Amino acid sequence: MPRPVSAPRHFTLRFALALTAAAVFGEVAAAWVLERAYLAGSLTGWYAWAGDQPDVDALLLVFAKLLATALVAGWAFSRGGERWSAAGTLRFSPARLAWTLFPFLAAMIVALSEIDNLMRAALPAGTLERLDFAPDLGELVETVWLGPLLAVVVAPLTEELVFRGLILRGLLGRWRPLAAILFSAGLFALVHFNPAQAPVALLLGLLTGWLYARTRSLGLCILAHALNNAASYLTWFPFEVTGFNAVTEAEGPVFHPWWFNGLGLALLALGIWGVRRLTPPGSSWRLPPPAPPPLLQPPVLAPAALGGCQPPAGPNDATRMASDLAQLVTTLARRARAASLVLANVPRERKDAALLRLAALLEAAGPELLAANARDLASPEAAALPAATRDRLTLNPDRLRHLAESVRQVAALPDPVGEILEETTRPNGLHLRKVRVPIGVLAIIYEARPNVTIDCAVLCLKSGNAAILRGGKEAFHTNVALAELVRQALIATGLPADAVQLVPTTDRGALTTLLGLDTLIHCVIPRGGEGLIRFVTEHSTIPVIKHYTGVCCVYLDRAADAAMAAAVTTNAKVSRPSACNAAEQLLVHREAAATLLPVVGRALADRGVRLRCDPESAALLTAAGIPAEPAAAGDFTAEFLDLVLAVRIVGSLDEAIATINRDGSAHSDAIVTADEPAARRFLAEVDSATVYWNASTRFTDGFEFGYGAEIGISTDRLHARGPMGLRELCSHKFLIEGTGQVRG
């Protein structure tokens, strides 16, 4: 999708009129200056005067339009502090949008011909010819190559930049789209100063205005304008039509046959359908009302230097602030509940349209998102974070592209809502269906992970749930920017804006209130450190789906291939050590330790991993010249989230399984072995959400599992376990159809 554009805040109706006048008089002034410059050059003897020739006039007009447009647009952009790219993008997607222009333009040709017939019928003979105030223009556009250059290239480029990229864009920020399109098209027709050509300009302005408001693509408008102008050079038509291209002996105007006008209407409908089919509706860029002051301002105290004429804050102030906070969060939850009832019955097409719009917004808003993220990273809270947590907080262009792609993957997934899980007919004739439905309202509490804002929003939206998001203070500005993109996507596609809401404060009191709203919120999902999850679990009156620590283990069996063991273990630890699916524990079978540990230990040490070892593994690594640190007892149950790995030797497969079930966190564990019976036992007996054979634990991820994204990775055993995708965000209900049965 094309890059979204925004409304300039300085734009007013007066400025639109001034811009129109500047474009007209600027072109006249530029033409006058260039003509005088050309005359001066001929008087110096550099060339012979040829200013009365159409090709010279056309060339001067080309330069005049380009010069005037550059000056006027430059003035408008500088007035608003904008870049030229603010006018819109030259790209449009998908490319087959271009083909929808042909039925539009064919319908315009039919309509203009019939309008000409109507005007000739209503006006005295010869009036249209007398109303042609620019008879010389036809001679200019018929010059050998300058005419097509002027009509097909220069005029579309300059006029669309001014009337769509500047004037219409500004009006869309103040008015409703229909009014903005009509007014800008009227201005476009007016500045041609040619009543005989006004219908052409008006219809073209309406077409390109609607295309711009719909697609945000200035390039598509330029192409439509260019094709319309190019059509005037085509004189061939495959058959004759009365009133269109057939010469008749009748006096006065002759109108088209009904079928020809019907064909024009059908082509117009085809063009409109094509554009609407290929593009979701553009999000509004109307200027929002001035932002209200923050809801929860602390009392303002007079400076001591001024005498301290205000009393200090008392206990009532704290009570009032707590009450305001509770009211704010409760209002969010009520809005979310209302939105969830609407969203539960929205068809897949509208939900997917919102997701695709969001993916496009994520790609287009990269600089703004990275700037917000940089602001978070520069905060004192972020500076105090461990390296692994700071890595989770950080966004970069690659992660934004991955985020946008995950949104598109979710859009491509089947909609789980409405899926029939069971269906039966009872002996009494009752027809029962067990159908998948959304849970309702989900509250997601998370820390310094801005990607969670998008992951949770899109999964909740696709599964028909409303979401209340409460992120950590370390990522506040990034989360606000991301949540605003989600809101824009919802509004653009006609979905409730309250379907995804971000709690606009990081006050712990808001979280406490949120966790007590069990009549409005149906499920809470915390994502973060163990401290956050335990706080949520202990204070929530709402069911909680927990994701505790990710103490993931890799076990190298005695039949493991050394190269594979090194590759799997290194990837599981090093590819992203801050992730919850990164390996934290390495177990090695005693019979293969002397062979495997030096190879695997060297690969890990070369990547900067510190190895905390039991005495037996430390001796083997030290003998091989690989640094090893003695492990403390707590290291064998720790989630390091860093380039640290605990290593120990086990005597058997049974001991490895027992150790993992005791010391792991039931998250993700892997075995590396060529012994299939041993692998099958490991897969069956390790009691974790995800268990791997000859693969890295880093694959425990919604994106990697084909879910597009994940709401979290549950280590619970009820309802959901492992990466939580769309189906895990649904409940079910029974639909029973009868024919009047009553129970005896």
PyMOL commands that set and color helices and strands:
alter all, ss='L'
color gray80, all
select helices_A, chain A and resi 13-43+54-80+84-87+95-122+127-131+135-141+146-172+177-190+195-215+218-231+258-278+304-306+315-343+348-364+366-377+380-383+387-393+397-412+451-462+473-492+497-499+508-514+530-539+562-574+590-606+615-623+633-637+653-663+676-685+697-699+727-729
alter helices_A, ss='H'
color red, helices_A
select strands_A, chain A and resi 420-425+431-438+441-446+466-470+500-502+523-527+552-556+583-589+610-613+629-630+644-650+668-672+690-693+713-714+722-723+730-737
alter strands_A, ss='S'
color yellow, strands_A
deselect
rebuild
show_as cartoon
